[in-house]
Amino acid sequence: MTADNAGLSDSAAQTPLLDRRAELRTIGNMLRAFAADPSARHGPLLLEGMSGMGKTTLLEVVRRQAAGLGLSTLGAVGFPHSDRAYLMARQWFLDVARELALTPLERRLLGLEPPGRLVDRSVNSVFAPLERAVVLDAWDGIAAGVVGLRGPLVLLLDDAHWADPYSLDWLHRLIRQQPGRPLLVALARRTEEPSRTHRPLTELAGLPGAVRMALRPLTYAAVCSMAEDLLRAPPDPAFGSALYRTTGGVPFTVVDTCRRAAADGIRPVAGNAQLIEGYALPGIGEGLIRLLGRLGPVHMRTARALAVLGPNATPALTGRLAGLTPDRAAGSLDRLRDALLLANERTAFVHPPFADAVYDAIPQGERGRLHARAARLLVEAGHGPEVAAVHLLAAPPEGSEWAVEHLRAAAAQSLAAGAPEDADLLLARAQEEPPIPGLRGDLHYERGVATFPVDPQRSAAHLRAALADGRPRDAAVRLLAKALAHENRLPQAVGMLHQESRRSTTSGSRRRLLAERFLWSAFWEDAPDAADQHRLLGKLTDRLTGDTVEHRRLLILRAWYATLRGDPVAGVLAAVRPGTCMGLVWTGDRGDFDCGLLAALVYFYCGRTGRAEQILDDGIAELRARRWCGGHLALALALRALVLLHTGRLAAAQAESERALRIAAGLRPMAYARWYALSTALSVLLARGKSAQAAELCARERFDAPFPAAVVLPTPRCVLAELRAEQGRTAEAVKLLTEAGQRQWARLAENPAVYPWQSLLAQVLSGRDRAAARDRADEAVRRARVFGEPAATGEALSRAGVAYGGMAGLRLLAEAVELLRGTDDTYRRAQALTEYGDALRRAGRSAEARKVLREGRATACRAGAEKLAERARAARRLAGGRDRTRIVPGLEGLTERQCEVGALAAAGLTNQDIANRLVISTHTVAKHLTTIYGLLGVTREALSDLPWPGLGPV
């Protein structure tokens, strides 16, 4: 419903604006400021007050003034039982959004496309519930489309105390994201009305720039002025005093009382002062019910039908629900209008509190029967199941299959709209009906699906009940395993899948369950039977060629197990390539997010970083396109940051890890996506030499024991040990690395590329126990050579060189440098070069040291490893070298002259202007700019976004 075609209520149209000068001035100022700069931050306008204070009238003023300033307005109105998910948002955008090119999800949210059944027995798949962030992003897209079509928008919401909390939460996020969102929101709410929206309305009122107007009763003078307009004569002071006392200065009550008095010809003279009290409806409810009683039982039935039907009332539906013929229904509605109870042009009460009073007075049993009847009448009239469900929730259970089916359909719509709590509420009501025995398992399964995004523990309980009630087991078991895994209960998930796979009687079902078991075992850090699972995977996949989705999944899992064990790279790649040859689907019923991640990790640890980055980029694009913007996206971004780290793009890795952290901030403490984001972010900070910032993040996010049962990469114990070693807390670092080693030995995860605990422990022990350090280093190098990935072997050799020291250490470091020169791992290469150069310096080979350290510093600069670059610079100076270039954070690897050239180019100067300013040739300017573009990966247009010294972002 838009403000352009949503008729203003009679109460708004007939309430004059008196005593509202300050409010009108504030409204005008807000609208003019918004029209002048729509993209600036504009807080919401909240009109607050008791019933009848003129809130709707002021919203109409907002609409008229906005139109006068050339602003578009869209309106919505809350009503009792209107707290279904995103109902207000649909009122705002439905009509105008029909003109947009919408995605399927956006069409479903607007009700333009049916969501389908929540669970289909014929499809053996696990439903993928939408995350709340996905839905909020979709509404953002709809709003952006409408803004593009109509220009800056003013959203109006009347009776916000009845609005759905989902729409208000979305509004809160939208306003908080300003500037850049050309939207202004004006809401009116009744302060005395308890509702589910108290929290979101309070949050909206607390936003920066929010304006709250508490509307007060009219003064005595304003009441007398209003009476003069309505009664066509100045009121006598005695009459005015009686009117003011009777109405309490409430604008609507003054208007209503004077209209009733005028209809009977009452003049505002002193002799009628006592009579005026009889025209006011005392305590609206009591007076209204007495009036309806005087009108007769037929009109009482009509009023009750109107109160139950609410905004869906039409003359025909009202008559049918009241049990009246069309003619009698029309006559009854006319009589109620004559009594000034109904609006002139709508089938609705003139004032919302009238509907409340009538509804509250209906005996409970009759109210339930009216709701049950209303549900069927509304469906017959063409309304959807979500409208019928509102009434079924208020109706008593009757054992109706019709009610169960419509409640299930409404639950599917709620889940499709990103409202799992509403879906669960509807399904719980369907269970009370109760359903026929054959549907009980399905209802439990559907509740398990609905509660999975918000409460995996409750989801697991429903899924167990679904299995006990005979629901087909395959999909239920797999979703139950996922729910248990997300609750950090991987042992239970793996054990259940093991039992179910042994129980399964069909090869297809058994293969799916085994694949799910292998998947969660791969993510379980303490999996006890890793060797047996690896052998079984080998048998199952020996002859598979990747022709089906299940086969490709098993091949990726086999490759991951082989990676963890440290099998030779050639064999691992031979297993993973058929699994990824047909591409990967990350989302939807047939998508496999977890195997997409594992495939990327296999390629990454096997040194195929380009392929890993491509898989992650494709997956992230798909996640964003499908609006899976919660934990799934956080995990994918964290792994992409890990790839960026090990390909020497530390600044980009830090930015990506920070994005992952922001998304993961709303996840549960033990959610493994949150730990991936934290572990990667800390690794990047340590690589950049920002140990103080890493320590602060570690303390703030409680990155310490207990660690999750799931496999997290980089391993939290190793990351925390690196930080402790940086802080000089060597004993703690040794303890953490020893624990990590014990856990990995137990599950045969022996690959130092994935779990570098031995190399780290060797380096930590090198200053305390040289013999133990050498033993650990030798074992790490041996296993790295077996795996055969050059970057992992180079890192193991580099740390072994530090542990050995002396000539043996020099030989190991020299081999590490040669290996790493042939890889994309710029950061590890910079580490090895710096260690090798420093060792050469200590050995008295200063000339060689200076050359190696120069290369090490340049490599560290290109990678963005600031502290490492400074260490290489300091070591080179000790070796007799001089290096006058400095590191500028964000501009790593540029000399001071290059920074000067870049800053001037960013300010808009041409090459000739720069040459004249710096007294150099244009050829030199062009050469410097080419170097800058290559090192920073930017174009000339993007230079102004960089923090040039002395300028900041230009």
Summary of the structure (lengths in Angstrom):
residues: 954
radius of gyration: 35.4
end to end distance: 44.9
largest distance: 117.3
contacts: 3383
relative contact order: 0.05
helix: 66%
strand: 4%
